[in-house]
Structures are given as C-alpha cells and as structure tokens.
Amino acid sequence: MILFKKNKDIHFDIYYKIVNISRYSDFYSKYKVPDTTDGRFEILLLHLIILIRKLKKDRNEYVSQSIVDLMFSSIDLSFREEGVGDLSIPKKMKKVGMVFYGRSSSLEEIMDTQDILKKKKLLDDYFLRNAFSSDDSYKKNANELSKYTIAFEGLIEKVSLNEIAKLDIKAIK
C-alpha cells in the first residue's frame, strides 16, 4: 500500500491539513482531550467528519471519498509500521471503520440540529461520552470543545475547496 500524490490530488493536501489541525496542542492542553492515540483519533475524526459534511454539501463526493480512503490507508499503514501482524490488521481496521462510521452518524445528526442551544447540549454530551469517557469532571472541557466545533464548522463552510488546505484554526479563538 503506497500512497502517491499527483499535483491534481488536492485530497492529499486537505487530508494532511486536517491531520495537522488535529495535532494542534490546544486540544490536549486547553480542552484537555487525552493526548493518547484514542484522543488524537477523536480530534482527527471530529475535523474529518465536519470537512466531509462540507464537501458533500458542495457536491465534492469524489474528494470526500478520496479523503476517507486516504485516512483508512494511512491508518492501515500506521498499524503495519507499528508491527501489527497481517492477521490482526483486518480486525483492527474493522474496529476503526465502526468507530468512524458511528461517530459520523452521531455527529451528522447533531450538526443537523437547527436549535443552537440543543446542538450545543448534544455536542457537550457527545464529547463528554466520546472524548472524556463520560467523566463528569470534564463537562467544562466538553462545553469548550462544543463551542470550538460550532465555530470550526462555521469557518469551514465559508471557504472554498482550495482554501481548505490553507486554513488557520487559530482564527477561531
């Protein structure tokens, strides 16, 4: 599984921009998302799901699917680089797929909510459950992450496909 980039393959630039955004230190210091593989995956999925929503709305299904395929290929490659055996990869990838599609379904439903107060409450619950393992001591952090999510969606809705690769999330603060 080799990942090659051609000049016209904008999905590489967009995917790696989202990966870099998900590594932004504020998620793990300010918002207190655990700086673990699971915590980082949670933040990556958050950004990818919102991005995919935007791409689908803009009728960029090909780019959207290419980004999803690249994510799964990258994760598969990471498992292999970590030394996970060939027989274990399909089980691990199945779990990754279940988490991705489960989170996508949940976030899609939440983000489609028109009532902003209800949306915030649903996001708070979503993050408390998924990013903070239902630990009520992180309610404030879940709330802050919800505010960020709504602002990120607002930002990403305003930019074109080519501008996504140049996003600066520091503008959200």
C-alpha positions in Angstrom: 0.0 0.0 0.0 1.9 3.0 -1.3 0.4 6.5 -1.2 1.4 8.6 -4.2 0.5 12.2 -4.6 0.0 13.8 -8.0 -0.3 17.5 -8.5 -4.1 17.3 -9.1 -4.7 15.3 -6.0 -6.0 18.0 -3.7 -7.4 15.5 -1.3 -3.8 14.8 -0.1 -3.3 18.4 0.8 -6.7 18.7 2.5 -6.3 15.4 4.4 -2.8 16.4 5.8 -4.0 19.8 6.7 -6.8 18.2 8.8 -4.2 15.8 10.3 -2.0 18.8 11.2 -5.0 20.7 12.7 -5.9 17.7 14.8 -2.3 17.8 16.3 -2.7 21.4 17.4 -1.7 21.5 21.1 -4.7 23.4 22.4 -6.9 20.3 22.0 -4.7 18.5 24.5 -3.8 21.4 26.8 -6.7 23.9 26.8 -9.5 21.4 26.1 -7.9 18.5 28.0 -8.6 15.9 25.4 -6.3 13.0 26.4 -3.1 13.1 24.5 -3.3 9.5 23.6 -3.9 7.5 20.3 -7.6 7.4 21.1 -7.8 11.1 22.0 -5.9 12.2 18.9 -8.1 9.9 16.7 -11.2 11.5 18.3 -10.0 15.0 17.3 -9.0 13.8 13.8 -12.4 12.3 13.3 -14.2 15.5 14.5 -12.4 17.6 11.9 -12.7 15.0 9.1 -16.4 14.5 9.7 -17.1 18.2 9.6 -15.0 18.5 6.4 -16.8 15.6 4.8 -20.1 17.2 5.5 -19.0 20.4 3.8 -17.6 18.5 0.8 -20.8 16.6 0.4 -22.9 19.8 0.6 -20.7 21.3 -2.1 -21.1 18.1 -4.2 -17.5 17.2 -3.9 -18.2 13.5 -3.2 -15.1 12.3 -5.1 -12.8 14.4 -3.0 -14.7 13.4 0.2 -14.4 9.7 -0.6 -10.7 10.1 -1.6 -10.1 11.7 1.8 -11.8 8.9 3.6 -9.9 6.3 1.6 -6.7 8.1 2.4 -7.5 8.2 6.1 -8.1 4.4 6.1 -4.9 3.8 4.1 -2.9 5.9 6.4 -4.2 4.1 9.5 -3.6 0.7 7.9 0.0 1.8 7.1 0.5 3.1 10.7 -0.6 -0.3 12.1 1.9 -2.0 9.8 4.7 0.4 10.8 3.9 -0.3 14.5 4.5 -4.0 13.7 0.9 -5.2 13.9 0.7 -8.6 12.2 -1.0 -9.1 8.9 -3.7 -11.3 10.5 -4.6 -8.7 13.1 -4.9 -5.7 10.6 -8.4 -6.6 9.3 -9.8 -6.8 12.9 -8.2 -3.5 13.8 -9.4 -1.8 10.6 -12.9 -3.2 11.2 -12.9 -1.5 14.6 -11.6 1.7 13.1 -14.3 1.6 10.5 -17.0 1.0 13.1 -15.8 3.9 15.2 -15.5 6.2 12.2 -19.0 5.4 10.8 -20.5 5.5 14.3 -19.0 8.9 15.1 -20.0 10.2 11.6 -23.6 9.1 12.1 -23.8 10.7 15.6 -22.1 14.0 14.6 -24.1 14.3 11.4 -27.3 14.1 13.4 -26.1 16.6 16.0 -24.8 19.1 13.4 -28.1 18.9 11.5 -29.9 20.2 14.6 -31.1 23.7 13.9 -31.7 24.8 17.5 -28.3 26.1 18.6 -28.9 25.5 22.3 -30.0 22.0 21.6 -27.0 21.4 19.3 -24.6 22.7 22.0 -26.1 20.4 24.6 -25.9 17.4 22.2 -22.3 18.2 21.4 -21.5 18.6 25.1 -22.9 15.1 25.7 -21.2 13.7 22.6 -17.7 14.9 23.7 -18.2 14.0 27.3 -19.1 10.5 26.3 -16.5 10.0 23.4 -13.5 12.2 24.2 -13.7 12.2 28.0 -15.0 8.6 28.7 -18.2 10.0 30.4 -16.1 11.6 33.2 -18.3 14.5 34.5 -15.3 16.4 35.8 -14.6 17.3 32.1 -18.0 18.9 31.5 -16.4 22.3 31.1 -13.9 20.9 28.6 -16.7 19.2 26.6 -18.5 22.5 26.6 -15.5 24.4 25.2 -14.9 21.7 22.6 -18.5 22.1 21.6 -18.1 25.8 21.1 -15.0 25.2 19.0 -16.8 22.6 16.9 -19.6 25.0 16.0 -17.0 27.7 15.2 -14.9 25.3 13.1 -18.0 24.3 11.1 -18.8 28.0 10.5 -15.3 28.6 9.3 -15.1 25.6 7.0 -18.5 26.4 5.5 -17.1 29.8 4.3 -14.0 28.5 2.4 -13.6 27.0 -1.0 -12.1 23.6 -1.7 -8.7 25.1 -2.5 -8.7 27.3 0.6 -9.3 24.4 3.0 -5.6 23.4 2.7 -4.6 26.9 3.9 -7.0 27.0 6.9 -5.7 28.7 10.1 -7.8 27.4 13.0 -6.2 30.0 15.3 -8.7 32.4 13.8 -11.4 30.6 15.6 -10.3 31.7 19.1 
